[in-house]
Amino acid sequence: MTTRTQFQQQLHQVEARVAALTDAELRTLAGQMADLPAGGDALAVIGIVFLVLLILEAVGVIDIFKKFP
């Protein structure tokens, strides 16, 4: 588990690495970030959640999908 102190240390490391980038590297990074889709792979996350629910239903852990009589 990441503690607040560890997170702050990682944040400072990231800030130091970004500060060390050249102007050309920053422009490249900004261009790559601009090309990324907003929300990433939300459809994949929804699919994985559905699959987990389906497996849990199949083994009898949960009863989300009501069975028809």
trRosetta pair geometry for C-beta under 8 A, 3 or more apart (Angstrom, degrees):
i j d omega theta_ij theta_ji phi_ij phi_ji
2 6 4.9 -129 -160 88 77 126
2 7 5.4 93 150 -60 116 89
2 10 7.8 -29 -155 -3 132 142
3 6 4.8 97 53 9 75 102
3 7 7.0 -136 97 -5 40 89
4 7 5.6 -55 -149 36 32 114
4 8 6.4 33 153 -20 65 105
5 8 5.7 -53 -149 35 31 111
5 9 6.5 33 152 -20 64 104
6 9 5.6 -52 -149 35 33 112
6 10 6.4 32 153 -17 65 105
7 10 5.7 -55 -149 37 32 110
7 11 6.3 36 151 -23 65 106
8 11 5.4 -51 -147 34 33 116
8 12 6.5 34 153 -19 64 102
9 12 5.8 -53 -151 35 32 110
9 13 6.5 34 150 -20 64 104
10 13 5.5 -52 -150 34 35 114
10 14 6.4 36 152 -19 66 103
11 14 5.7 -52 -149 35 32 111
11 15 6.3 33 152 -18 65 106
12 15 5.6 -52 -145 38 33 113
12 16 6.3 35 154 -21 65 105
13 16 5.8 -54 -149 35 30 111
13 17 6.4 29 153 -18 64 106
14 17 5.8 -56 -149 37 31 110
14 18 6.3 28 155 -16 66 106
15 18 5.9 -55 -146 38 30 108
15 19 6.2 31 155 -20 64 109
16 19 5.7 -55 -145 37 30 112
16 20 6.4 29 154 -21 63 108
17 20 5.7 -58 -150 34 31 111
17 21 7.3 48 149 -39 61 92
18 21 5.8 -35 -161 2 39 117
18 26 7.9 79 -169 -103 79 96
21 25 4.2 -129 -169 93 100 124
21 26 5.1 126 118 -58 126 81
21 29 7.0 -25 -163 -8 162 141
22 25 4.7 96 52 8 76 103
22 26 7.0 -137 96 -5 40 87
23 26 5.6 -54 -149 35 32 113
23 27 6.5 33 154 -19 66 103
24 27 5.8 -52 -149 34 32 110
24 28 6.5 33 151 -18 64 105
25 28 5.6 -53 -148 37 34 113
25 29 6.2 35 153 -19 66 106
26 29 5.6 -53 -145 38 31 112
26 30 6.2 32 155 -19 65 106
27 30 5.7 -54 -146 37 30 111
27 31 6.3 32 154 -20 63 107
28 31 5.8 -56 -150 36 29 112
28 32 6.4 27 154 -17 65 106
29 32 5.8 -56 -148 37 31 109
29 33 6.3 29 155 -18 65 107
30 33 5.8 -55 -146 38 31 110
30 34 6.3 33 154 -23 64 107
31 34 5.7 -54 -147 33 30 113
31 35 6.7 26 155 -18 63 107
32 35 5.9 -59 -153 34 33 110
32 36 7.1 44 149 -35 63 97
33 36 5.8 -42 -157 11 39 116
36 40 7.4 -14 171 -89 108 68
37 40 6.5 141 82 -92 91 21
39 42 4.6 -28 160 -32 112 122
41 44 3.9 0 153 21 115 121
41 45 6.5 129 108 -21 78 84
42 45 5.6 -53 -152 34 38 113
42 46 6.4 38 151 -19 68 104
43 46 5.7 -52 -149 36 34 112
43 47 6.3 36 152 -20 65 106
44 47 5.6 -55 -149 37 32 114
44 48 6.4 32 154 -20 66 104
45 48 5.8 -53 -148 35 31 110
45 49 6.4 31 154 -18 64 105
46 49 5.8 -54 -148 36 31 111
46 50 6.4 32 153 -19 64 107
47 50 5.7 -55 -148 36 31 111
47 51 6.3 32 154 -20 65 107
48 51 5.6 -54 -147 36 32 113
48 52 6.4 33 154 -19 65 104
49 52 5.8 -53 -149 35 31 111
49 53 6.4 30 153 -16 64 106
50 53 5.7 -56 -149 39 31 111
50 54 6.2 34 152 -22 65 107
51 54 5.5 -53 -146 35 31 114
51 55 6.4 31 155 -18 64 104
52 55 5.8 -54 -148 36 31 110
52 56 6.3 29 154 -16 65 107
53 56 5.8 -56 -145 40 31 110
53 57 6.2 34 154 -21 65 106
53 62 7.1 -65 -151 70 72 143
53 64 5.9 -32 -174 36 114 155
54 57 5.7 -53 -148 35 29 113
54 58 6.4 31 153 -22 63 106
54 65 8.0 29 -110 -11 63 140
55 58 5.6 -54 -147 33 32 113
55 59 6.5 13 160 -5 66 107
56 59 6.3 -63 -144 44 29 97
56 61 4.4 -75 -165 61 86 118
56 62 4.7 34 134 18 115 108
56 64 7.9 61 91 0 109 115
57 60 7.8 40 178 -71 29 25
57 61 7.6 -78 -64 50 23 76
57 62 5.8 -55 -80 76 62 87
57 63 7.1 105 -129 -111 81 31
57 64 5.9 -85 -83 38 116 92
57 65 5.3 32 -143 27 154 107
60 63 8.0 8 -152 -68 53 83
63 66 7.1 56 161 -94 92 54
